[in-house]
Amino acid sequence: MAEAVISNIVGTITNGGRDGKAVPLKREQTGSVVSSEVIGREDDKEAIIQLLLSSNEKENVTIIPIVGMGGLGKTTLAQLVFNDDRVASHFGYRKIWMCVSDDFNVRQISQRIADKLDRRNYGHLDFDLLQNILKQQMSTSKYLLVLDDVWNEDRVKWFRLKDLLMNGARGSKVLVTTRGRMIASMMATDTHHVYKLSGLPYDKYVNELLSMSLLEDELKYPDDEARHCKMHDLIHDLARLVAGTECSIITAHPKIPGKKVRHASVFGSGSPENSSSKVKDSISEFLCNAKKLRTLYYHLLVEKNKTVINLLANLKYLRILILTESEFDGLPSSIGSLLHLRYLDLSKNYHIRILPHSICKLQNLQKLKLYACKQLEELPKGTWKIATLRHLEITSKQEFLPKKGIEYLTSLRSLSIHNCYRLSTLVRGMQHLISLQKLCLTDCPNLTSLEFSLNSLISLESLEIRNCSGLDLRGRPEKKEEDSLEGRRRLPSLLNIVDLNYKKEQIEDEEKKEEGHQGLQKLRSLTFVQLPKLIELPNELKNAASSLQYLSISNCDNLSSLPDWLPQCKALKRLEIKQCKMFPSPPGSQHGSGTIISPSQGPFFHALYLHPFILVHH
């Protein structure tokens, strides 16, 4: 669809009329579309289909415009609806697709509709006779008419055509696609019938740019999703042109930007010694004056209590602050005054020991990155107060995470715990993280248990556990939850003894919620690496059978079998088993070096499971 945006821009420039108005590009007179190539419009499709199938309309014929900017996929969406089996069954053969564009000739449109309904040619008839025939055709039974790419703003022309269309049988629908909001309002039966098409999600755009090689994925997640991207030089130049004077890259020999800069990246030679005092003074002067700065990426090594650290309090409007690979052992308490801050990255600060408690005042903070902060002693005890936090990466020297901490961050989407070599367990309250989509545990050798059921993470899409040699996933948390549930079953009688007003219904509701946990049904990617205590996959993972697309297990020496629910994973695209000593190896391969790669085709996968090994040479 991004290609459509570009083509429409080009078309508007190259096809402009003499009066300066844009002339639309010619479109094909077809309602066919390959539905498998369309993504991100499932909800829109269902909403419009429900409007078409609805029978609670006041008038015989209902007109529903789809309106939105060029390139959003209005025509494609209309094609998806037009070809849906439910729509075909509802309207039968009386479905008509017509591309109108700028030539809104009432006679020609009427003739083409009559031709398609009777499969005859009415071009020789005068208009009066043609109108009579069309009215009779419309009245026999309900119909669906799609008027694609309408540009007509002439109300007289539209109402002449509308008079003919409104003779249709009850339940008839006219679906219109247009860029003009005024056109949509003019044509719609009622304002609530105007369907305003919004843009696609941010991802499903990134994928389009990747497919056109305008972005290049440099680093991927194991499940082949892009993690870091590099933009094409043309896109970079375009971005800089659009950014204008609001963005600036400051080097070790800077031309200090003006006060209008809102987003600044400061780069240098790599160490404070190689940066002259004049350069430092210039950068300091800039930061003192840039009081409306929104983004600061400071990639010069920050000396303890110098430069940017002392100037943070000036940057009241800062939204993004990146201070990676710096040399300071703490942040000033003034960071709590950055009330608009949404993104804070302190990764690879090897000397930072403590974080000020004032960081908990950042009530708009959404992402906090503390990756590879090896000397960090602990998280602030009030971390749970940052209710807006969605992404958290931790490296610390704590043995236990704060009891009143992470489990209260119910908005959390991703949690990554790296190189916490003292950490022995996770808190049980993590089952409250019902919005968590990604969980990553890496290099935590003393971690022995999760202390919560994976099954409680109902939104989890990606689970990755690496190099946790002491971790046992054999289901002890489930038993503890059962004990807790049994305790609540005994609770009413205990409460009655002390004559408390306790509602039995509340207890029963809680029991049903606990017993009804059906988490992991959204899990798409699962990775286990170097887990010597992994003997078999946790039983909770069977709930992911219908959603799992990527499964990788490597260097798990005691893994001896695959689960019996694995053949049910019909969505599975890739399955890898590598360097697992207890697991049988393919014939002719070195012991434990096999890799299973499985496509999603059901019959092939079942055959592969029965004879499961295909040796792949890397």
N, C-alpha and C positions, 0 to 999 in steps of 0.2 A: 504494500500500500504506500510505502515511502516513495516507490518509483512513480506511483500515480501523482503524488504531490509534485515531484520534480517535473513530470510531463505536463501537468496542468499549468505550472508556472511558465514553462517554455511555450506551451500552447497559447497562453494569454499574451505573451510578448510577441510571438511571431504571427499570430492570427488576429491582431487587433484591427478593428475596422477604422474607417476614415473619421468617424465621429469620436474615436478614442475609446469606445466600449469594447470589452473583451468579447471575442467570438468563440464559442465552445468548440472543442474538437469533435469530429464526427465519431459516432459510436456505432457498434454493431447492433443490428436489430435481432438480438437473441437474448433469451433468458437462461441460457445454460451456463453452468459454472462447475468447476471441479471442487466439491466441498472439502475434500481432504487437504487442499492447499490453503484453506482459510482458517485462521486462528484468531482467538480473542473476541469473537462476536457471538458466542453461544447464547449469552444472556439476552442480547439485543434481538437475536433471531427468535427466541422463545417468546419474548414480550410482544413482538409484532404478529407472530402466528396466533397468539391468544386474542389479539385485537381483530384479526381476520375471521377467526372462528366464532367470535362472540355473536350472540343472537339477541342481545338486550339493547338494541338500538331503536331510536324513535322513528327514524326514517328508513325507507326501503334500501337506499344506497348510502353507504358511509364512505367518506373520502379521508384517507389517512396519509398525510405527507411525512416523508423522512427528510429532515433538513439538517445540513451541516456543511462545513467547509469542504472545498475540493480535495479529493485524495483520501478522505476518511473511509471510503468503501461503501457508500450508500447504494450504488448499483450492485455491488457484489452481495451486500446484505439482502437486497430485494431479490436477487437471483436465488440465493439460498432459500428464502421463504417461498418463492415461486415454485421451486422444484421439490419442496418438502412433501413427503407422502401424505401427511395429514391434510395439507392444503389441496393436493390433487384429489384426494378422496372427497373432500368437502364440496369442491366446485366442479368436479368431473372434468369434462372436456372443455368447459366454457372458461378457459384461462387465456388471456390475451396479453402479450408483451409488446410494448411499443416504445421505441426511442423517439422522443419529440425534439429535444434540443431547442435551437432558436427559431425553427420554422414552425410556428404554431398556427398552421392553416387548418381551420375548423373543417372545411370540406374534405381535405385529404385525410385528416385524422378519422373523420366519420366513415369515409370510404374504406380505409384500411381495417377499421373495427368490423364493419359489415362483411368485408371480404373474408376475414379470419373466422367469423362466426358461422358463415354459410359455406366457406371454402369455394366462393365464386368471385367473379370479377364484376363489380358494380361501377366501374369507371365511366361507362357510357351514359349513366343516368343523370338527370338534372338533380339539383340539390334538394328540392322539395320532395321528390319521390324517394330520394336516398334517405332523407330524414324519417319519412313514414316507415320505410323498411327497417331502419335501425331501431326505431321505437318499438316496433312489433317484435324484433329479435330480442331486445333487452327484457321485455315483459314476460317472456315464456318461462324462464327459470333464472336463478341467481347466477352471477358471473363474477370473475375477478379480472380487473383490468389494471395493468401496471403502466403508468406513464413515466418513463425514465428520462431524467435530465431535463426538467422543465425550466425554461428561462423566461417564459412569457409573463409580463407584468400588466398586460392589457386586460382589464376586468371585463370589457365588452366581449372579447373573444372567448374568455373563459366561461362566462355565463351562457353564451350561445351553445358551447359544447356541453356544459353542465345540464342544460334543459333536456338534452337528448339522453344523457347518462342516467338521470334521475328516474327514468321510466323503468328501471330494472326491477326485477322481482325482489321481494323482501330478503335481506341477507346478502345482497350484492355489495362488493367492496371495490374501491378504487385506491390503489397504492401509488403514491407520487414520490419521486426523488427530485430534490432541488437544493440549490445552494442558498436561495433567497428566502429570508425569514418572512418578508412581506408576501412573497408568492405563496409560502406555506400557509400563512394566516388567511389569505384570500381564498385558497382552494379548500381548506379543511372544513369538514362538517361542523366541527366545534373546536375550540382552542385545546381541549384536553386530548384531542385526536392527533395533535402535532407531535411527532416523535423526534426529539432533538438528539442527534447522534453525537456523542462525545468522542474525544480522541482515544486511541488505544492505550493500554497500560505502558509504563516506561519500558518494561522488559521487551513483552511480546514485541517497539521502535529499535532498541539495541540489536535485537536479532535480525531485523530488516537491514540495518546498516552493516552488520557482520556478513549477511548473505550477499551484499553487493560489494564486499571488500572495501568499503569506506571506513570500516573499523577492522582491526586485526586482533584476534585473541592471542595474546602472548602467553598467558598462564591460565590453565583450566583446572577446575575441580576434577576429582576422579571420575565423576559421572558425566564428563565432557561439557559441562556448563562453563561459560566464560567467567573468569575471575578478574583478570586485568586486561584491558584493551589498549591498543595503540591506534590513534587516529591517522588517517591518510593526510598527507601534507595539504591537500586541497581543503579538507574539512578543518584542519588546524588554521589555515589562513582565513577561511570563512568565519570560524569562531572568533579569531582575533579582530576581524573586521567588524563583526557584530558587537563585540565587547567594547570596542572603541577605547575611550580614555578611562573606563571603569576598572580595567584589569591591567596589571603591570607585573613584569618579571624583573626583579632587581638583582644584579650580579655583583661580584666583588669590586667592580669598577662602575658604580652605578651612576646613572643619570636619574637623579631623584625625581619621582613623579609628582604630579600636582595633588592638590587637596581633593580632587574629584574621584580619586582612586578608591574603589570599594573592595577590590580583591587583589592581594599582593602575595607574590612568592619571592622569598629572599634566598638566593643561592650564593655560594662563595667557593673558595679554594679548598675548604675542608677542615681547617683548623684556625683557631683564633690568632695564632702566631703569624699566619700568612696573610691576615687581613690588617691592613694599615689602620692606625688610629683614626685617620681622616675618613676612611670608609665607614668605620664603626660610628663615628660622630655623625656622618651623613645619614646613616640608617636610623640612628637614634633620633635625629631631628625629624626624619620622615614619620617615625612612629609617634612622636610627640604631637605632630600636626594632623595626622590621619585619624582624627577622633571618630569619624564615621565609617571606619574600616569594618567590612563584614567578614572577610576571609583573610587569614594570615597563615601562610605556610613558610615557616622559618627553618631553613636548612643549613644555616651556619651553626657551628658548634656554639652553644650558649654557655658562657662562663657562669660560674656560681654567683648569684646575686648581681648579675650585670645585664646590660642592654635590655632585651625584651622582657625579662623577668620583672624588672623594676618598672616597666612601662605598661604592664597589663591593665592596671587600674584605669588608664586613659582610654582604653578601647571599649567603651561602654556598649557599643552596638555590635560587637563581634559575635558572629554566628558559628564560625569554624576556626579552630585553633589547632595547628599541627606543629608539634615541637619534638619530632623524632630525632634519635641519635644525638641528644644533647648531653652536656656534662653539668648537671646540677642535682643536688641531693634532696630538693624539696621545692614545692611551689609556695608562693606567698599567699597569705590568707585573703588577699585582695581579689583572688580569682573568683571568690564568691559574689563579687559585684557584677560579674559578666552575666547578667540575668537573661540575656537573649541567646547565650551559647547553646548550640545544638550538637556540636561535634567536637570532641576533645581527644586528640591522639598524642599520647606520651610514649609510644612504643620505642623499645631499644634505648631507653635511658637507663644505663647500667649502674648509675650511682644514686638514683632517687630511692629514698628510704621510707618516706612518709608522705601522705597526702593530707592537706589541711581539711579539717572538718567543715570548713566553709564551702567545700565542693558540693556538699549536700544541699546547698541553697540553690543550685542550678536547676530550677524546676522546669526548664525547657530542654534539658540535655537529653538527647536521643541515642547518642553513640559515645561510648567511653572505651578507649583502646589502651590497655596497659600491658601489651604483649612484650615479652622479654625484658620486663623490668625486674631483673633477678634479685635485686636487693630490697625490693618493696616488702616491708614487714607485714603489713595488713591493710585491708580495705577500711575506710572510715566506718565507724559503727552505725552511722546514720545513712548508709548507702540506700537502705530501703525507702528512704523518703523521696528519692528521685523517681517519682511514679511514672514519668514520661520515658524512662530509659527503655530502648528497644534492642540495642546491640551492645554486648559487653564482652571484652576480651581481657583475661586476667593472667598474670604471672605474679606469684607472691610466695613468701616464706611461711605462710600460715599452715598450721597442722589441721585446724578446723575452720571452716568458713563461719562467719558470725551467725548465731542462731536466728537473730532477727535481721535478716539481710536479703540475700538473693531471692528467697522464696516469696518475698513481698512484691517483687518487681513483676507484677502480673501482665504488664504490657510487653515484656521481653520477647523478642522474635528470635534472637540468636545468642547463644552462650558458648564461649570458647575458653577453656581452661588449659593453659600451656605451662609445662615445666614447673609445676608446683610440687617439688620433690618431697616436701614434708606432708602434703595433704593426705589424710588417711581415709576420709569419708566425705560424701556430700550430704547436705542436710535433707531430712525426710520431707520437709515442707515443699520441696521442688515439684511435688505433684500438683501444686497450685498454678504452675506455669502453663496454663492451658493455651496460651498464644504462642508458645515456643515452637519455632519451625526448624531450627538447626541447633544441634548439640555436638560439640567437639571436645574430646578429652585427649590430651597429648602429653606424653612424657611425665606421667605422674606415677612413679614406681611404687610408692607406698599406699596408693589408693586401693583399698580392699573391697569396698562395697559402695553401691550408689545410694542405699538407704531409702529408695523409693521405687515404685513400679514403673517401668518404661511404659506400661499400658495406660498410665494416667496422662501421658503427653499426647492429647488428642489431636494436636495440630502439627506434630513433628513430621518433617519432610526429609530431613537428612540427619543421620547419626554416624559419627566417626569417632572411633576409639583406637588410639595408637600408643604403643610402648607403655602400657600400664601392666607391669609384670605381676603385681599383687592382686589385680582385680578379679573377683569371682562373680560371675553373672548367673549363678545357678538358682536364683529364685528365692533367696531368703527374704527379700523385701515383701514378697507376696504373703509369706507366713505371718510377718509382723502386721501386715494390713488385716489379715484374718483375725489375729489376736485382738487388734484394735476394734474390729467390727463386732467381735464377740463381747468385748467389754461394753460397747454401746448397747448391745442387746440386753445386758444385765442392768443397765443404767436406770430404766424406769422404776424397777422394784426398789432400788436403793433410794431413789428420789422420793418415792411414796412413803418410805419409812420416815423421812424427815418432813413429810407433808408439804412438799413443794408442788407448785402448780405446773406440771410438766406435760406437754402434749404428746401422747403416744404416736399421733400421726406424724409428727416431726421426725421421730426416731425412724419410723418405717420409711419415710421419704429418703432419709439419709442412707439407709440400708440399700434401697433400690438404686440410688445413685452410685454407691460403691460397687454393688454387684453388677451394675450395668455398664461399667467402664469398657469402652470399645475403642481404645486409643490405637495409634499406629496405623490407622486405615488410610492415612495420607502419606505414609513413609515411601519415598521414592529411591533413596540412596542409602546404602548401608556398607560401612567399611570397618573391618576389624584387622588390626595389624599388631603382631608381637604381643599376643595375650596368652601366655603359657598355661593359664588356668582355664582357658576356654576348651571344654570337652565337647559340648554341643551348643547349638544356638539356643538362646533363651526361648522358652515356650511362648512368651508374650508376642514374639515376632510373627507368629502365625496369623495375627490380625492384619499384617501387611501383605498377605499373599496376593490380594487383588490389585495393589498399587505399586509394589516393588518393581523398579526398573533396572537398578544397578546393585550388584552384590559382589563385594570383594573381600576375600579372607586370605591373609598371608602371614607366614612366620608364626603360626599358631600350632606349636609342636604336638599338642595333645588332642587336637581336633581329630575325631575318629569317624564321624559320620555326618551326613547331611540330613536335615529334618524330613519327615515323611510328607510335610505340606508343601515342599518345594515344587513339585509338579503342578501345583495349583497357581503358581506365579505366571499367569499368562501374559502379563505386561512386561515380563523380564526381557531386557534387551542385551544385557551383558553380565556374565557370571564368571568370576575369576577365583581360582583356588591355587595359591602359590606357596611353595616352601612350607608345607605342612607335613611333618615327618610321619605322623601316625595315619595319614590319609593315603590310600593307595595311589600309585603313580601310573601314568599311561605306559603301555608297553614300549620298551626301548628307550625310555627317558631316564634321566638321573633321578635318584630317589627324592621324592617330594618336590620336584621342579615343575609339575604339570600345571597347565592353565586351562580352565574350561571357559569357552566363549560361547554364549548362547544367544541366538536371535529370538524375537518375540513370537515366531510362528509356533502355534500350539503343538501340532503333530510332531514337528521336528524336535521341539524341546522335550516331549515325552520320550521320544526315541533316544535322545541324548542322555536323558536321565537314566534310562535302562542300560545304556552303554555309554557312560557319561564322559569319557575323556577324549579330548582332541588336543594333541600336542601342538603348541604354537611356539615356534622358535623366535626369540626376541633378538 
